[in-house]
Amino acid sequence: MSIPLVIAVVLVVFLGALTRTTFGFGEAVVSMPLLTLLPVHLHTSVSLVGLVGLTVAFLTVTTGWRHIHRRALIPLVLAALVGIPFGLIMVTVVPTKVVTGVLGIALMAYGIYSLIRHFFAYTETKDRLHHPLWGLLFGFASGVFGSAYNFNGVPVAVYGSLRGWHPNNFRSTMQAYFFISGTLIVTGQAISGMWNMNVFALYLFSLPAMVAGIVVGTLLHRNIPTVKFQRYVFLLIASLGLVLFVKSAF
């Protein structure tokens, strides 16, 4: 591997860790498209993103475990476990471009609606999906899209925003979920033989960038007011939807 390539990968890892730590999600959708632009094997990219995501989740959970929404986390995790095999089946049946495009359109629609809905109502009302079945539904969707296309964070992020979680609860619960699901994903990648020496080399080179992304992201998270945080989350969801849609089209 050349030095410019390593530097480019490290910068991508920094951006992914920064996004994940600041908002609680979005790392894979930010990192994977950028890594595909580099001369890095797909399996190496997927494995690297998996290891980085697991590391960021672990470090974030250890500092914010008090804010984890445990009652919401349990059904999300259980349903995700059920959804994982369905995702593995779907990836062999449905073309990736079709699913990515539909998911991108849905995310853009939800993000834009959430940003502008206060213009169409005299009073702002928050949707709060307290019934456990909603957690099971979004957790199942996360397991499906996570195992099939590595988009496990987006459904949980939509669920958290619909529940109106406080930024601390949102970020910590997301990281706890990522830590549990990430452990399963990374284990599966190791068993399937996706790991190689390039993965470990790039992971070690990226450790300082990960730490820097976590530190900067934590500072940004603490200084973003609750109302603005929610708007930024909606904007990020819409932006990620646009990225997925463009990726599916071209």
HUTALIN-V161241 format. One record per residue. N is the residue number from 1. RES is the residue in three letters. SS is DSSP state (H for helix, E for strand, C for the rest). BURIAL is # if it has 9 or more other C-alpha atoms within 8 Angstrom, else .. Layout:
n	res	ss	burial
N	RES	SS	BURIAL
N	RES	SS	BURIAL
//
This chain:
n	res	ss	burial
1	MET	C	.
2	SER	C	.
3	ILE	H	.
4	PRO	H	.
5	LEU	H	#
6	VAL	H	#
7	ILE	H	.
8	ALA	H	.
9	VAL	H	#
10	VAL	H	#
11	LEU	H	#
12	VAL	H	#
13	VAL	H	#
14	PHE	H	#
15	LEU	H	#
16	GLY	H	#
17	ALA	H	#
18	LEU	H	#
19	THR	H	#
20	ARG	H	#
21	THR	H	#
22	THR	H	#
23	PHE	H	#
24	GLY	C	#
25	PHE	C	#
26	GLY	C	#
27	GLU	H	#
28	ALA	H	#
29	VAL	H	#
30	VAL	H	#
31	SER	H	#
32	MET	H	#
33	PRO	H	#
34	LEU	H	#
35	LEU	H	#
36	THR	H	#
37	LEU	C	.
38	LEU	C	.
39	PRO	C	.
40	VAL	C	.
41	HIS	C	.
42	LEU	H	.
43	HIS	H	.
44	THR	H	#
45	SER	H	#
46	VAL	H	#
47	SER	H	#
48	LEU	H	#
49	VAL	H	#
50	GLY	H	#
51	LEU	H	#
52	VAL	H	#
53	GLY	H	#
54	LEU	H	#
55	THR	H	.
56	VAL	H	#
57	ALA	H	#
58	PHE	H	#
59	LEU	H	.
60	THR	H	#
61	VAL	H	#
62	THR	H	.
63	THR	H	.
64	GLY	H	#
65	TRP	H	#
66	ARG	H	.
67	HIS	H	#
68	ILE	C	#
69	HIS	C	#
70	ARG	H	.
71	ARG	H	.
72	ALA	H	#
73	LEU	H	#
74	ILE	H	.
75	PRO	H	#
76	LEU	H	#
77	VAL	H	#
78	LEU	H	#
79	ALA	H	#
80	ALA	H	#
81	LEU	H	#
82	VAL	H	#
83	GLY	H	#
84	ILE	H	#
85	PRO	H	#
86	PHE	H	#
87	GLY	H	#
88	LEU	H	#
89	ILE	H	.
90	MET	H	#
91	VAL	H	#
92	THR	H	.
93	VAL	H	.
94	VAL	C	.
95	PRO	C	.
96	THR	H	#
97	LYS	H	#
98	VAL	H	#
99	VAL	H	#
100	THR	H	#
101	GLY	H	#
102	VAL	H	#
103	LEU	H	#
104	GLY	H	#
105	ILE	H	#
106	ALA	H	#
107	LEU	H	#
108	MET	H	#
109	ALA	H	#
110	TYR	H	#
111	GLY	H	#
112	ILE	H	#
113	TYR	H	.
114	SER	H	.
115	LEU	H	#
116	ILE	H	.
117	ARG	H	.
118	HIS	H	#
119	PHE	H	.
120	PHE	H	.
121	ALA	C	.
122	TYR	C	.
123	THR	C	.
124	GLU	C	.
125	THR	C	.
126	LYS	C	.
127	ASP	C	.
128	ARG	C	.
129	LEU	C	.
130	HIS	C	.
131	HIS	C	.
132	PRO	H	.
133	LEU	H	.
134	TRP	H	#
135	GLY	H	#
136	LEU	H	#
137	LEU	H	#
138	PHE	H	#
139	GLY	H	#
140	PHE	H	#
141	ALA	H	#
142	SER	H	#
143	GLY	H	#
144	VAL	H	#
145	PHE	H	#
146	GLY	H	#
147	SER	H	#
148	ALA	H	#
149	TYR	H	#
150	ASN	C	.
151	PHE	C	#
152	ASN	H	#
153	GLY	H	#
154	VAL	H	#
155	PRO	H	#
156	VAL	H	#
157	ALA	H	#
158	VAL	H	.
159	TYR	H	#
160	GLY	H	#
161	SER	H	#
162	LEU	H	#
163	ARG	H	#
164	GLY	C	#
165	TRP	C	#
166	HIS	C	.
167	PRO	H	#
168	ASN	H	#
169	ASN	H	#
170	PHE	H	#
171	ARG	H	#
172	SER	H	#
173	THR	H	#
174	MET	H	#
175	GLN	H	#
176	ALA	H	#
177	TYR	H	#
178	PHE	H	#
179	PHE	H	#
180	ILE	H	#
181	SER	H	#
182	GLY	H	#
183	THR	H	#
184	LEU	H	.
185	ILE	H	#
186	VAL	H	#
187	THR	H	.
188	GLY	H	.
189	GLN	H	#
190	ALA	H	#
191	ILE	H	.
192	SER	C	.
193	GLY	C	.
194	MET	C	#
195	TRP	C	#
196	ASN	C	.
197	MET	H	.
198	ASN	H	.
199	VAL	H	#
200	PHE	H	#
201	ALA	H	.
202	LEU	H	#
203	TYR	H	#
204	LEU	H	.
205	PHE	H	#
206	SER	H	#
207	LEU	H	.
208	PRO	H	.
209	ALA	H	#
210	MET	H	#
211	VAL	H	.
212	ALA	H	#
213	GLY	H	#
214	ILE	H	#
215	VAL	H	.
216	VAL	H	#
217	GLY	H	#
218	THR	H	#
219	LEU	H	.
220	LEU	H	#
221	HIS	H	#
222	ARG	H	.
223	ASN	C	.
224	ILE	C	.
225	PRO	C	.
226	THR	H	.
227	VAL	H	.
228	LYS	H	.
229	PHE	H	#
230	GLN	H	#
231	ARG	H	#
232	TYR	H	.
233	VAL	H	#
234	PHE	H	#
235	LEU	H	#
236	LEU	H	#
237	ILE	H	#
238	ALA	H	#
239	SER	H	#
240	LEU	H	#
241	GLY	H	#
242	LEU	H	#
243	VAL	H	#
244	LEU	H	#
245	PHE	H	#
246	VAL	H	#
247	LYS	H	#
248	SER	H	#
249	ALA	H	.
250	PHE	C	.
//
